[in-house]
Amino acid sequence: MCRTSIERNIMSKELSRNERIKEASAYLRGSIADGLGEVVTGAISEDDQQLVKFHGMYLQDDRDLRPERTKKKMEKAFAFMIRLRLPGGVCTPDQWLRLDRTARDYANSTLRLTTRQTFQFHGVIKSNLKTAMQAIDAALLDTLAACGDVNRNVLASTNPHQSRAHAAAHALAAAISEHLLPNTPAYREIWLDGEKIAGGEEEVVEPIYGRTYLPRKFKTVVAVPPSNEVDIFAQDLGFIAILDERGEVEGWNVTVGGGMGMTHGEPDTHPRTADVMGFCAPEDALAVAEAVVTVQRDWGNRTNRKRARLKYTIEDRGLDAFRAEVERRIGKPLGAPRPFEFTSTGDRYGWTEGEDGRHHLTLFIENGRLRDIPGGPALLTGLRRIAEVHDGEFRITANQNVIIANVPAENRALIEAIVAEHGLTAHATALRRNAMACVALPTCGLALAESERYLPSLVTVLEERLARHGLGEDEIVIRMTGCPNGCARPYLAEIGLVGKGPGRYNLYLGGAFNGSRLSKLYAEDLDHDHIVSALDPLFAAYAREREPDEHFSAFLIRSRRIAATGNGADFHRNTGPVA
């Protein structure tokens, strides 16, 4: 591995603080093990808070409790969020049951399905942390590289109609996830009581990442058209299946340079949709993935973390130069991109039958939160009951839903009975089934406003307004985040709401229904009433003036109520209603 660029960055006086922490961490060990034994605090050191992200967790605190605990001069109510590495979102019924048990024994008795096709545990206190990690290991799962400056959980299409293509997508996602996994033994040493390597850190080799890993987080997905449920244009690296006339994968279009995060008030930061860089044969996909990662490792910005994602590397260096370097590293040219078409970003709810005759039930899980609601649906218990009798698998979707997959025809009635008994549902209203929110308050330390706890009530009000205009069954994508980092991918939604402060949001409009175009800022700093009053006349105009089969965002752009966004920095240009 060529280390010249990395070593040059390491020696730079301008290196960001996180780079120094990684360089001095002894390959992600830091003082994490010692910090776990400090019983006088529920927290860990500031440097270790950065390092544990690579192990799949964040230190958080319950911000609802902050005022009272501060008043009583108590430490914040610290706890950890743990995120699993689950390539393609697939797990067995036995693994589901073990994760359910872990949530109830060591977390807050909920499971959170995430936009990265995996599970999160919330509310794990430090004294339970190691035991919870060992329970995850007993389920033959892990959390390594689910967070941090590495390739994170790899997403894959969950389209149950295309069984062979889905199998190829999942296989590629799993292969990329394993190939790009950090090589450090720190994970097993700290959490699973693994034996330390004699001689210490110098015997560790990270052939892909080096001592300082990547400049910033890195996200990879595998998509199968026509469904873009993995939001491929929001990701650093993507592979789009190109199918032959038999439905077999003959190769992959490669996309690079997508990303959602930005910072309020800093126009030098912005979301970006990925570029289609080229086409590769199936046998070259792993080499291409490694090359893209190592070019970003060597070329990425290690001085300013706000400009450290691959999207900025490509903007600064140019796509042609980036492609040429990837081709140099894989030792062959990429082909020209092949034609493809995406039609939507949503899931297929209800029962479907795959090419192999097996049945799949997609259940709507609002914002991905699995819990038992007193007097309401018992989502956690219901899915536990399904896992106890199901002999297929579960698939988590990138829209925070779950598929009961590979159900034999003779077991459908049993699954349907459990679904009905526990209030699980395969359906919701058109707006709600296209809605998505990040966790935000009270646990996310970056949240400026509510998201998961607020979006359902806002959707209820907007559903009423849509129904008045005869739009109750129109598919409109709405997404909300509590901060501008964009975890729920709001900048690709037809209606995007991004937290600006307590109870206040920026409203973005015009993202493409199929996830291929960014939105535009329409109005700033809106409270609930102003959000509704801004959208209601647009709904009315859409009902009056739309063309056949025209989506809401396309109508807004055609009627010049919002400008279309090109890409990257264009996101910040010509904001607000078109004059």
N, C-alpha and C positions, 0 to 999 in steps of 0.2 A: 504493500500500500504506500502510495506517495504521501509523505507527511509534511512536505515543504510548506504548503499553504497553511496547514494547521499550526505548525511550529512558528511560522511568521506571525500569525494571529496571537498565539500565546505570549510571544515576546512583546507584543504591542502594549504601550502604556495606555492605549485607549480601550483595551479589552473591557467588556462589561463585567459587572460584579458577578453575575451568574456564571460567566466563563471561569472566573477565578475559583468559584466554589466547586465547580465540576472538576477543574484541573487538580485541586487539592484534596479531592474526595476519596482517593484510593479506589477508583472505579466504583463510585456510588456507595461506598461504605460510610464515609463521614464519621460522625459520632452517634449514629442512629441507635446502635445497640446499647450504648451507655445511657442515652436519653430515655429509652424505654424503661429503664430501671429507676429513674428519678420519680419517686412517689409524691414529692412535695408539689408537683405541678402536673396539670393535665396536658401541658404543651410539650413541645420539643424545641430545640434551639432554632434560631432564624435560618441558619445555613442548612440545617437538616430538613427544615420545612421545604426547601427547594429540592433536596435530594430524594425525599420520600415520594415525590411525584413520579420519579422513574420507577419506583416500586408499586405504583398504581394507586396512590392515595394523596389526599389533601388534608391538612389540618384546618378545621373550621371552628366556628363557635356559633351558638344559638343567639342571633342578634335580637330576637324578641326578649331575651332575658338580660341583655346588656344593661339597660338602664337600672333595673332593680339590683343587679349584682354590683354595679358600679356604686350605687347608693350605699350598699352595705359593705363596700370596700372588699368585695370578693373577686377572685379570679374569674375571667370569662368562662362560660360553660363550654369548654373545649371538647371537641370530638372529631373523629376522622370520617371522611368519606372515602370508601374503597371502591375502585372500579375494576371490573374483570377484563382480562384479555380474552375475547371470544370471537375468533375469526368467522366472519359471515353470519354471526348471531345464532349459531346452531348449538343446542345442548340436548342431552338425553333426559328422559323422565327422572332417572335416578339422580342426575346432577341437579335438576330443578328441585327435587325434594330436599337435597342437601343444602342448597342455597336458601330455600325457604326456612329450613331449620336454623341456619346461620343468622338469617335476618331476625328471627324471633328470639334467639338466644343471646346474640351479641350486638345487634343493631337496634333500630327503632321500630321493629316489627313491620317494616314495609320493604318492598323491593322496588327499585326505580329502573324502568326500561329507558335506555338513553337513545339519543340521536345517533350514536355510534354503534348501535346494534348490540348492546351489551347490558349488564346489570350494574347498578350501583347500590352499595349499602350506605346508609346514613346513620349518624349518631353512634358510631363505635368509639367508646371511650378508650383511653390509652391502655388501661389495665386489661381490656379485652382484645386489644389489637392483635397480639401475636396468636392468641387462641383462635381468633376469627380467621387469620391468614392460614393457620394450619387446617382448619375445617375446609377452607377453599381448596387447599392442596389435596385433602382427602377425597374431594370430589373430582380429582384429576384435572383441576383447573388452576389458573394462576392469574396474577395481576401485574406481572412484570411488563413494563413498557406500555401500560394502559394510559399513562400520563407522562409528562416530561419531554425533554428535547430529543425525541427518538421517533421512529415510525410507530404510530399508535394502532389501536385496534383496526384491523382491515375489514371494510364493509364489502358485502356482496349482494347482488340481486337476489330477491326472495320469490321471484315470480313462479308460482307453482304450476302454471300452464306449461312452461318450457322446462321439463324435467332434465333433459340432457344438457341444455345450455346452463341451467341453474347449477347442475352438478359440476360443470366445468368452471363456472364462476366461483363457486365455493372452494373447489380444489385449488384454484389459483390464489384466492384470498388466504387460504390456510398456508400455502407454500410461501407466499410473500411474508406473512406474519412470522413464520419460523425462520426464514432466511435472514430477515432483518432484525431478529431478536438480539438484544444485547447479550454479550458473552460473559459478563462479569458473574462470579460466584457469590457476590454480595447478597443477592436475594435469598439463596438457600442458607447462607451463613446466618443472616439476621433473623429470618422468619421461621426457618424450618430446622434450625440447629444443625446445619450442615457443617462439616469439618472444614476448617480454614486451610488454605493452601500453604504448605510449608514454604517459608521464605517471604510470604506476604505478597503485596500487590504487584511486584515486578514480574511475576509469572503470569499475570493476567494478560490476555491479548484480546483487543477489540478490533478484529480485522476490517470491519466496515466503519465503525464509529470513531476509533481512536480514543484518547484520554478525555476529550471534552465533548464527545458525542456530537449532536447537531446544533446549529446556532439557535434553533427554535423548534417547536412542535412540528410534526410532519404527519399528514393524513393521506391514506391511500384507500381507493375503492375500486370495485369491479362491477360494471353495469351490463345489463342485457336489455337492449332496446326491444320494444318501444317504451318500456317503463324506466323512468329515471328516479326511482324511489330512493336511491342512494345519493342523489344530488351531486352527481359527478363533477359539475362545474364549480362546486364549492371546495374542492379538494386539491391538495398539493400534487397528487399523482393519481391518475385514473386509467383504467383499461376498459374499453368499450368492446363488447363481443361483436364480431362480424360473423354472421351465420351464412352457411351455404344453403342450397335449396332443400337439403334434408334436415335443416335445423341444427347441424353440427357447427361447432366453433372452428372457423378456418384461420382465425387470427384476431388480433386486438388492435384497435386504434388506441394510441397513447395520448393522454391529456396531462398537461403540467401547468402549475402556476395559479391554481384557484385558492381562495381563502377568504374568510368572512370577517376577521377581526379588524377593528380600527379604534381610534381614540377620539372622543368628542373634542371638537375645537382644534384638532390637529390635521389639517388638510393633506399633510404629507403621508397620512395613513388612510387606508381605504380598503373596502372589500374588492375582490377581483374574481372574474370568472376565468376558468382554466382555458388554455389554448390547446387545440388538437395538434400535437407535434408530429405525429407520423403513425405508421402501421408496423407491427411486428408479428412474426410467426409465433405460434404457441410455445415452441421450444426456446424462444429468445426472451420470453416475458420476464423471467427472474433476473436475467442479466441486465435487461433494461431497467428494472426496478432498482437494482443495486447501483447501476450507473447514475441514475437520477439522484439517488440519495447521496452518493459520494461526491457528485459535482456540487450539490447543495452544501455538503459538509465543507468542501474546500473553497467555494465561492461565496457562501452566505455571509451576511453581515454579523460579525461577532462584537461589534462596538455598540450598536443601538438595537436593543431587542424589539423595539417597536417597528423596526424595518428589517427584521431578521428572517421573515418567512420566505419561502421559495418564490412567492408571487413578486416580491420586490427584487429578488436576484434576477429573475427573468426580465422584469421591467428595466433594471439597470444595465444588464448585459445584452439583452436582446434575445428573442427566441431562436434566431438563426445560429447565434454563437453557442447558445446552450445546447441546441440539438447537435451541432457539430462536435461538441465535447462529449456528449453522450455517445454518439456514434464512434468516436475515437476510442472510448473506453470499452465498448462492446465489440469493437473490431469489425464492424460492418455497418452499412447505411440502413437507416429506417426506410420503409416504403412510404409512398404517398398515402394519406388518409383515405379510407374507403367510405362510401356513402352510408349514412345511418339516419335514423329519425327517432326522436323521443316525443312522446305525446302527453305525458303527465308525470307528476312526482308522487302521486298518492298510492295507497295500498288497495288491494282487491278484497273487499270485505265479504264475509259469508263463506259458503262452501264452494270450492272449485275442485275439478278433477284433473289430475296431471296426465301426462302422456303415458304413464305407466299404469293408469287405472287406480292409483291411490288417491285418497281424498284429503283435502286441506281446508281447515276452518280458520279464517282470519278474524280475530276479535279486536274490537275497538277498545283501547285502554287510554282514557283521557290523560294526556300529558305523561303517559307511561308509569303512573303511580299505582302500584299494586298494594292494596290494603283492604282491610275489612271496615266498612263504614257502618257505625251503629244505626240500625233502622234502614240501611240501604244495601247496596251490593256488597257481597263478601268476595271481593276479587282474589285476595290472597288465598283464602280457604278454597274457593272454587277451583282455582288452577292447581292447588295441591291435590284436590280430589281427582282432577283429570290426570295429573302425573301418576297417581297411584294405580290407574287402570290403563293408561295409554301405553302402547307398545311401539310407537313411532318416535318422533322427535319434536322439539319445540324450535321455532325460528323467531328470533327477535327482529323486528323490522327497523329501518332507519327512521320511520315515522312514529316510533315509540309504541308500536302495537305488537301483538304476538300471534303467531300462526301455530295452530295445533296441526302438525304436519304428518303425512304418511299414515293416515287413518284407514284401515281396511273398511270396506263397505259395510260389513256386518257390525262394526263398532260405532257407526255414526249415531245411531239412536241413543246409545249410552252417553256419548259425549254431549249430545243435544240436551239430554235430561239434566246433566250436571250444570250445563250452561244456564238453563232455565231456572233451576233450583237456586242458584247463587247470584242471579242477577247479572251474569256476564252477558255481553251483547256483541253481536257481529255488526251492528248498524248504529248510526247516529245521524243527525241532520247533516245536510250537505256541507254547511259551513263548519260544523264541529268536527266532522271526520277529516277535514282538511286543515285543522288547527293544530298548532304545536307550540309548546312553551318550554323554556329552560327552567331549572329549579329556582334560581334566584333566592329571594328571602324565604326563610330566615337564616339559611346556612351558608350560602355562597358569599365569600368575603368581598367579591367584586361587585355585587349587586347594588345598583342605585335605586331600584324600584322593584315592585312585585312583578311576578310573571306567572309561575305555575298556580299560585293561589288566586290570581286575579283574572286570568284569561277566560276561565269558564263562565264567570258572571258577565264579562263583557260580551262574549259570544252569545249568551242568552238574549241580551238587549239587541244586539245586531241581528240576530235571527228574527226577532219581532219586526224590526225595520225592513228587513229583506222580504218577509212574508207580506207586509203591507203593499209592497211594490210588485208582488207576484213573482218573487225571486227565491222563494223558499227552497227550491230544489236545485238551484244553480250552484255548480262547483266553483268555489272561490277559495284560494289558499290564503290563510291568515296565520301569521307567526309572531311570537312575542319573546323578547329577552329583557332581562333586568338591567343589562349593561350593553355597551357597544361591541363586546367581544363576539357576539353573534353565534352562540352555541346552537341555537335552534334555527340557524340559517335564515334570519328575517329579511336579509337584503336580497334574497331570491324569491320572496313571497309576493303575491299580488297585493296584499296588505301586510306591511311590516311595522311593528311597534317596538321601539327600543327605549329602554328606561333612561331617563335624563336626571331624575331626582325622585324623591318620595311622591308617588301618585302622579307623576308627570312623564310624558313619553314624546319622542319624535315619531312622526307618522311618515312612512315611506310607501310609495305606490308605484305600480308599473312593472314589477318583476314578472317574467314570463311564466305562464301556467306550467310549462314543461321544465322549468328550472334553468333555462339557458340564457336569461338576461337579468341583469341587476335592476333594482328599483331606483327611485329618485326620492329625495327628501321633499315632502309636500308641505308639511307644517311642523313647527317646533313647539316643544314644551307644553303639550296638551294634557289637560286633566280628563277625567272620564266623560264629563258632559261635552267637552269640546271635541273629543275623539268621535263621539256619536254624531254631533252636529256637523262635523267635517265630512263624515262618510255618508250620512243619510241623503243629501242632495245628489251625491255621485251615484248612489244606488238608484235614485229616482230617474236620473238621466240615462243610466244604463238600461233600465226597464223600458224607457220610451224610445231610445235611439239606437240600440244595438242592432248589429247585423246578424243574420243566421249563423249559429255556431260560434259566435264571437265571444271570447273570454273577457272577463271584467278588465284585466290589465290591458289587453289589446284595444278594448274600447276607449279606455282612458287616454291612451297614446294617440289613437286615430282621431279622437275628438279634441286633441290638443289640451286636455286637462292636466296632463303631466308630460314632460319630455322623456323620450326614450334614452336610456343610458347605454353608452358604448361599452367601455370597460375601464377598469382601474381608476385612474385619476378623474376620468370623466364622470364618475359617481358624484363628485362634488360640484360639477358645473351645471348651470341652468336649473337650479333647484326651485321648488315652489310651483304653483300653477303657471302654465304657459300663458303669456300675455296675449 
